[in-house]
Amino acid sequence: MKKLKWQSLASKALAGFAAVSMAASAMPAVPVAAADSSDEIKIECESGEMTGISKAGVDKTASGGKYADLLDNADSITMNVKVPKDGLYDIIVCYKAAYGNKINYMYVNGTLMGDISSSETEWTETNLGAGRMKKGTNELKIQGSWGWCQFDYIRLVPASLPKIHATQVTPCDPKATKETKALMKYFSKIYGKHILSGQQEIYNGGHTNNDFDTEFKYLEKTTGKLPAIRGFDFLNTNPLYGYPDHSTDDGTVDRMIDWARNGGICTASWHITVPSSFASYNLGDSMQWSQATYSEKTDFDASKIMTKGTKENKYWDLCLKGLVPQLKKLQDAKVPLIFRPFHEAEGSGGEKGSWFWWGAKGSKVYKELWQYTYKILTEDYGIHNLIWEFNSYNYETSTNWYPGDDYVDLIGLDKYSCTDWSTGSARYYHNDTSMSSAFYGLMKKYDFHKMITMPENDCFSTVDNLKGEKAGWLYFCTWYDTHPGNDSNPDFLSDPVFNTKKDTIEMYTSNYCITRDELPAKLYGTK
């Protein structure tokens, strides 16, 4: 008997200064709504064109007694299918993970739709979500990433999309400031109707000559607009090489306050580093950036943070003591902040896929760390101006990492859809997918409790794709240009491989996209 699962996007793009990713994958089993046989289209995978060493196989339990055997990471299976009219179709793939858990790519008309995460060892249907099809002939292509998976057929079923909504739109912090409550209320009003524009500033020391405004100057010159949201990072707030207390800092909070007073919204991640060799580190010592890391390549043990008196616990106390004055300065200035700590924790999936230290010990420790940090900041230090944003994936296992509704306000997924890793190295190409399947996958995965965001992205898609595919992301926030003018590193905003000037102008000047000048004058409750 065939099983059925919901699934969306999953991919990893390691680019520039930080490891970043876009991802989504299988959701818990739910039935696909029955479709009239005249509406459904079925394509046998073995009828497609197979490249490399891949070939058709025989299995009496498969549909028609045959299947396509994808036998190499560079191989592909390409099928052409005619659909009667333009529209969104659920793409349901029947697979068997005969060679173990694998991930491969699904393309629709040359555009990456997402990943096929395969884990079941009997024929299983997995719903990749809704893909946009045009009337007439469309190309479906399964491209090897890991390869080594068997595919029986693909079913196309006219999609019936759920209403975009969230049931929990007030802050999870019961003592949230009135400004924080006002911002969440505004989010709930526009959710699913508009998308907020966002742009990440470079962190650490800025661009040349300590310039943190390169991307914003580009946007204003190109579009005449500034983004509604500006992204920041507390990287330099750490006890090692950065600014361990508020007596000296890098100006991040001052830029946040200035942005908010000029009518904007602030969000921040925290690439908090630990010593690469924690065993040889003496608490309170400073060290060079090169001796520290936020990757998993460290002997720092996150599971010991929550145990009072351990070296890790004392180190984390120092980290929070450095962060708190920054957050209090924001709170005193009546500036709420979308706070995204411990981002992309699950990494490439499961319990051992993390590329950050905060995810290296698995989902149980990660949740404990999140909740521990939340309670210290809110209960011990009285920080109540934060909108807590959890950075999810959409793997089968992603809900294992969720800290819980009582500790999360927004759920985000980072979109890096312009990187192809099928050859083993990064190839950048233009891909303006809206990632609609990931958006709906996350809504369903978390039971429509929280609003869904795109905290990082390379290509922000197009207005036509976002509206046509009904991808109702609350906001996007394009990652910064790594090295403007240097082709050896990706410039996510200004390089047309990611975002063309035409698309940027269209997005920022459209009625669908909200820019800073279009935010309410009393966004935080008072002018």
C-alpha positions in Angstrom: 0.0 0.0 0.0 1.4 3.4 -0.9 1.9 6.0 1.8 1.3 9.7 1.5 3.2 12.6 2.9 3.3 16.3 2.4 6.6 17.8 1.4 8.0 21.1 0.0 11.4 22.7 -0.5 14.8 21.6 0.9 18.1 22.9 -0.3 21.4 24.2 1.0 23.4 27.0 -0.4 26.7 27.8 1.3 27.7 31.2 0.0 30.1 34.0 0.9 30.8 34.8 4.5 28.2 32.7 6.2 26.6 29.3 5.6 23.1 30.0 4.6 20.3 28.0 3.3 16.8 27.7 1.9 14.9 24.6 2.7 11.7 22.7 3.0 10.6 19.1 2.9 8.1 16.5 3.9 5.2 17.2 6.3 3.4 14.7 8.4 1.1 12.3 6.6 -2.2 13.8 5.5 -4.6 12.6 2.8 -4.6 14.2 -0.6 -8.1 15.3 -1.6 -9.6 13.0 -4.1 -9.7 14.6 -7.6 -12.0 13.8 -10.4 -10.1 11.5 -12.8 -10.6 14.0 -15.6 -8.7 16.7 -13.5 -5.8 14.5 -12.4 -2.8 13.9 -14.7 -0.5 10.9 -14.1 3.0 10.5 -15.6 5.0 7.3 -15.4 8.6 8.3 -14.5 10.1 5.4 -16.5 8.6 7.0 -19.6 10.8 10.0 -19.2 14.3 10.7 -20.7 17.0 9.4 -18.3 20.6 10.5 -18.4 23.8 8.9 -17.3 23.6 5.4 -15.9 20.0 5.8 -14.7 17.6 3.3 -16.2 14.1 1.7 -16.0 13.6 -1.1 -13.5 11.0 -3.8 -13.1 8.9 -4.1 -9.9 5.5 -5.8 -9.9 4.4 -3.6 -7.0 5.1 -0.4 -9.0 2.5 1.3 -11.2 2.6 -0.5 -14.5 5.2 -2.8 -13.1 8.1 -0.4 -13.9 9.9 2.5 -12.3 12.8 4.9 -13.0 16.0 4.2 -11.2 18.0 7.4 -10.5 21.5 5.9 -10.0 23.8 8.9 -9.8 23.8 12.4 -8.4 24.5 14.0 -11.8 21.7 12.0 -13.6 18.2 13.3 -14.3 14.7 12.1 -15.4 12.9 14.5 -17.7 9.1 14.2 -18.5 6.9 16.4 -20.6 3.3 16.7 -19.7 0.4 18.6 -21.2 -2.1 20.4 -18.9 -5.4 21.8 -20.0 -5.1 25.3 -18.4 -2.9 27.6 -16.5 -3.0 27.1 -12.8 -1.5 25.7 -9.6 -1.2 21.9 -9.4 -0.1 19.8 -6.5 2.9 17.7 -7.6 2.7 14.3 -6.0 5.7 12.1 -6.5 5.8 8.3 -5.8 9.2 7.1 -4.7 11.0 4.4 -2.9 14.2 5.0 -0.9 15.7 1.7 -1.8 19.2 2.9 -1.1 18.6 4.8 2.1 17.5 8.4 2.8 18.2 10.7 -0.1 17.5 14.2 -1.3 17.0 15.1 -5.0 15.7 18.2 -6.9 12.4 18.8 -8.7 12.3 21.4 -11.5 9.2 22.7 -13.2 9.8 24.3 -16.6 13.5 24.8 -15.8 12.8 26.4 -12.4 13.7 24.7 -9.1 10.5 23.9 -7.3 12.1 22.2 -4.4 13.6 19.0 -3.1 12.3 15.4 -2.9 13.3 14.2 0.5 13.1 10.4 0.3 13.1 8.2 3.4 10.5 5.4 3.0 11.6 2.0 1.8 8.2 1.1 0.2 6.5 3.0 -2.6 5.4 6.3 -1.0 3.6 9.3 -2.3 5.0 12.7 -1.2 3.2 16.0 -2.0 5.7 18.6 -3.0 3.0 21.3 -2.8 1.6 23.5 -5.5 3.6 24.2 -8.7 2.6 26.7 -11.3 1.8 25.1 -14.7 1.1 26.8 -18.0 -1.6 25.6 -20.5 0.0 23.2 -22.9 3.3 21.3 -22.5 5.3 21.6 -19.3 8.6 20.0 -18.4 9.0 18.1 -15.1 12.6 17.2 -14.3 13.9 15.1 -11.3 17.6 16.2 -11.0 20.0 14.2 -8.9 21.4 15.8 -5.8 22.4 12.6 -4.0 20.8 10.4 -6.7 20.2 6.8 -5.7 16.4 6.8 -5.4 13.6 5.0 -7.3 10.7 6.9 -8.8 7.4 5.4 -9.9 5.2 8.2 -11.2 4.1 11.8 -10.7 0.5 12.9 -10.2 -0.7 16.4 -11.0 -3.8 17.4 -9.1 -5.4 20.9 -9.4 -4.4 22.6 -6.1 -6.9 23.7 -3.5 -4.9 26.1 -1.4 -5.8 26.9 2.3 -6.6 30.4 3.4 -3.5 32.3 4.4 -3.9 33.0 8.1 -2.4 32.6 11.6 -4.3 32.0 14.8 -1.6 33.3 17.1 -0.8 36.9 16.2 -0.1 38.5 19.6 3.4 38.3 21.2 4.3 35.1 23.0 5.8 37.3 25.8 2.8 38.2 28.0 4.7 41.3 29.2 5.5 42.5 25.6 5.8 46.3 25.3 2.9 48.2 23.7 5.2 49.0 20.7 5.8 45.3 20.2 2.1 44.5 20.4 1.4 47.3 17.9 3.9 45.9 15.4 2.5 42.4 15.7 -1.0 43.8 15.2 0.2 45.5 12.0 1.8 42.3 10.7 -1.5 40.5 11.2 -3.4 43.1 9.2 -1.2 42.8 6.1 -0.4 39.1 6.3 -1.3 37.4 3.0 -2.3 40.7 1.4 1.1 42.4 1.0 4.8 41.6 1.4 7.1 43.8 3.4 10.4 44.6 1.7 13.6 44.0 3.6 17.3 44.3 3.2 20.1 42.9 5.4 23.1 45.2 6.2 26.6 43.8 6.2 27.8 43.0 9.7 31.1 42.9 11.5 33.1 45.9 10.2 30.9 47.0 7.3 32.0 47.4 3.7 35.0 49.6 2.7 35.4 52.6 5.1 33.0 51.1 7.6 30.1 51.6 5.2 26.9 49.8 6.3 24.7 51.6 3.8 25.9 50.2 0.4 22.8 48.1 -0.3 20.4 50.8 0.9 22.1 53.5 -1.4 21.7 51.0 -4.3 18.0 50.5 -3.6 17.3 54.2 -3.2 19.2 55.0 -6.4 17.6 52.2 -8.3 14.0 52.4 -7.1 13.6 55.7 -5.3 12.6 53.6 -2.2 14.0 52.1 0.9 13.0 48.8 2.4 10.4 48.6 5.2 12.7 46.3 7.2 16.4 46.6 7.8 18.3 43.6 8.9 21.1 43.8 11.5 23.3 41.3 13.4 24.7 41.3 16.9 27.9 39.5 15.8 30.2 42.0 17.5 28.3 41.6 20.8 30.4 38.8 22.3 32.9 38.3 25.1 35.8 37.4 22.8 36.9 39.9 20.2 33.8 42.1 20.1 32.1 44.5 22.4 31.3 42.7 25.6 29.4 45.5 27.3 27.6 48.7 26.3 30.5 51.0 27.3 31.9 50.4 23.8 30.0 49.1 20.7 29.9 49.1 16.9 26.9 51.4 16.5 24.5 48.6 15.6 21.8 49.7 18.1 22.2 53.4 17.2 21.6 52.4 13.6 18.5 50.4 14.7 17.1 53.4 16.6 17.8 55.7 13.7 16.0 53.4 11.3 13.0 53.0 13.5 12.7 56.8 14.2 12.7 57.2 10.4 9.7 55.0 10.2 11.3 51.6 9.6 11.2 48.1 11.1 14.2 46.3 12.6 15.2 42.7 12.6 18.4 41.1 13.9 20.1 37.7 13.9 23.0 36.9 16.2 26.0 35.1 14.8 27.3 34.6 18.3 30.7 32.9 18.3 32.5 30.6 20.7 36.2 29.7 21.0 37.2 27.1 18.4 39.1 25.4 21.2 36.9 25.8 24.2 38.9 23.4 26.4 42.0 25.7 26.2 40.1 28.9 26.6 40.1 30.8 29.9 36.9 32.6 30.7 37.1 36.3 30.2 40.1 36.2 27.8 39.8 38.0 24.5 40.9 36.4 21.2 41.1 37.1 17.5 38.2 36.4 15.2 40.2 33.7 13.5 40.3 31.8 16.8 36.5 31.9 17.2 33.7 30.3 15.3 29.9 30.0 15.0 30.2 26.7 13.1 29.9 23.2 14.6 33.6 22.8 14.4 34.3 23.4 18.1 34.5 21.4 21.3 32.0 23.9 22.9 29.2 21.7 24.2 25.8 23.5 24.0 24.2 20.8 26.1 26.1 22.1 29.2 24.9 25.7 28.9 21.8 25.0 30.9 23.7 23.4 33.8 24.6 26.0 36.4 28.3 26.3 37.2 29.7 24.7 34.0 32.2 26.5 31.9 29.7 26.7 29.1 27.1 28.1 31.4 29.4 30.8 32.6 30.4 31.6 29.0 26.8 32.0 27.9 26.1 34.2 30.9 28.9 36.5 29.6 27.3 36.4 26.1 23.9 37.5 27.5 25.3 40.1 29.8 26.9 41.7 26.7 23.7 41.5 24.7 21.3 42.8 27.4 22.5 46.4 27.4 22.0 46.6 23.7 18.4 45.3 23.9 17.6 47.5 26.9 18.8 50.6 24.9 16.4 49.6 22.2 13.6 49.0 24.7 14.2 52.3 26.4 14.0 54.0 22.9 10.6 52.2 22.4 11.9 50.2 19.5 10.6 46.6 19.0 12.9 44.1 17.3 12.3 41.0 15.3 14.9 38.8 17.0 16.1 35.7 15.2 18.7 33.9 17.4 20.1 30.4 16.7 19.1 30.6 13.0 19.2 27.6 10.5 19.9 25.2 13.3 18.7 22.0 11.6 21.0 22.6 8.6 20.9 19.8 6.1 18.2 17.9 8.1 17.8 15.5 11.0 19.7 15.5 14.2 23.3 15.8 12.8 22.9 18.2 9.9 23.6 21.4 11.6 26.5 23.6 10.6 26.2 25.9 13.7 27.3 25.1 17.2 23.8 25.8 18.6 22.4 23.0 16.5 25.3 20.5 16.8 23.9 18.6 19.8 20.5 18.0 18.2 17.0 19.2 18.5 16.4 18.5 22.2 19.4 20.6 23.3 18.5 23.3 20.8 15.0 23.7 22.2 16.3 23.8 25.7 18.8 26.5 24.7 16.1 28.6 23.1 13.8 28.3 26.1 16.6 29.0 28.6 17.7 32.1 26.7 14.1 33.3 26.3 13.4 33.0 30.0 16.7 34.7 31.1 16.1 37.6 28.7 12.4 38.1 29.6 12.3 37.0 33.3 15.7 37.8 34.6 16.6 40.9 32.6 13.1 42.3 31.8 13.5 42.4 28.0 10.1 42.6 26.5 10.5 44.4 23.1 11.4 41.3 21.2 9.4 39.5 18.5 10.9 36.0 18.6 11.4 34.5 15.2 12.2 30.8 14.8 14.2 29.8 11.6 12.7 26.6 10.4 13.1 24.2 7.5 10.4 22.0 6.1 12.0 18.6 6.5 10.0 15.7 7.9 12.0 16.3 11.1 11.8 20.1 11.4 9.0 20.3 14.0 11.4 18.4 16.3 13.4 21.6 16.5 10.4 23.9 17.3 10.8 25.6 20.7 7.1 25.8 21.1 4.3 28.3 20.6 4.9 29.9 24.0 8.4 30.9 22.9 7.9 31.9 19.2 6.1 34.7 17.4 7.1 34.2 13.8 8.4 31.2 11.8 10.8 31.9 8.9 12.5 30.0 6.1 15.6 31.2 4.4 15.4 31.2 0.6 18.5 30.5 -1.4 17.1 29.1 -4.6 19.7 30.4 -7.0 22.4 27.9 -6.2 22.7 24.5 -7.8 24.8 21.9 -5.9 24.0 18.9 -8.1 27.6 18.8 -9.5 29.1 19.0 -6.0 30.1 22.7 -6.2 28.1 25.9 -6.3 26.6 27.1 -9.6 24.7 30.3 -9.4 21.8 30.9 -11.8 18.7 33.1 -11.9 15.7 31.4 -10.2 12.8 33.7 -9.2 10.6 31.0 -7.7 8.2 32.2 -5.1 8.7 29.1 -3.1 5.0 28.8 -2.7 5.2 25.1 -1.9 7.5 25.9 1.1 5.2 28.7 2.3 2.2 26.4 2.4 4.2 23.6 3.7 5.3 25.6 6.7 1.8 26.9 7.4 0.5 23.4 7.5 3.4 22.0 9.4 2.9 24.4 12.3 -0.9 24.2 12.2 -1.4 27.8 11.0 -0.4 29.1 14.4 2.2 31.6 13.3 2.8 34.0 10.5 5.4 32.8 8.0 8.4 34.9 6.9 11.4 34.8 4.6 14.2 36.2 7.0 17.0 35.7 4.3 16.9 35.4 0.6 19.0 35.6 -2.6 16.3 36.3 -5.2 13.2 37.8 -3.7 11.1 36.4 -6.6 8.8 38.6 -8.7 5.5 40.3 -8.0 3.9 38.1 -10.7 5.2 34.9 -9.2 4.3 35.8 -5.6 0.8 36.8 -6.4 0.3 34.1 -9.2 1.5 31.3 -6.9 -0.2 32.9 -3.8 2.9 32.8 -1.7 2.0 35.0 1.2 5.3 35.5 2.9 5.0 38.3 5.5 8.3 39.7 4.5 11.6 39.1 2.6 15.0 40.3 3.6 17.7 40.0 0.9 21.1 39.1 2.2 23.8 41.7 1.7 26.2 42.1 -1.2 29.2 40.2 0.0 31.9 42.1 -1.9 30.5 44.8 -4.2 32.5 44.9 -7.4 34.2 41.6 -6.6 32.9 38.8 -8.8 34.5 36.1 -6.7 31.7 36.3 -4.0 27.9 36.6 -4.5 26.3 40.0 -4.5 22.8 38.9 -3.6 21.1 42.2 -4.0 22.7 43.9 -7.0 23.9 40.9 -9.2 21.3 40.2 -11.9 22.0 36.5 -11.4 19.9 36.9 -8.3 17.9 40.1 -8.7 17.7 42.1 -12.0 17.3 45.9 -11.8 14.0 45.5 -13.6 12.7 43.0 -11.0 14.0 45.2 -8.2 12.2 48.3 -9.5 9.0 46.3 -10.2 9.0 44.9 -6.7 9.8 48.0 -4.8 7.3 50.2 -6.7 4.5 47.7 -6.8 1.3 48.0 -4.8 1.9 44.5 -3.4 5.3 45.3 -1.8 5.4 47.7 1.2 8.4 50.0 1.5 9.5 52.2 4.4 7.6 55.3 3.2 4.4 53.3 3.0 4.5 52.1 6.6 1.9 53.7 9.0 2.9 56.9 10.6 1.8 55.4 14.0 3.4 52.0 13.4 4.3 51.5 17.0 1.2 53.1 18.4 2.6 56.6 18.6 4.0 58.9 16.0 
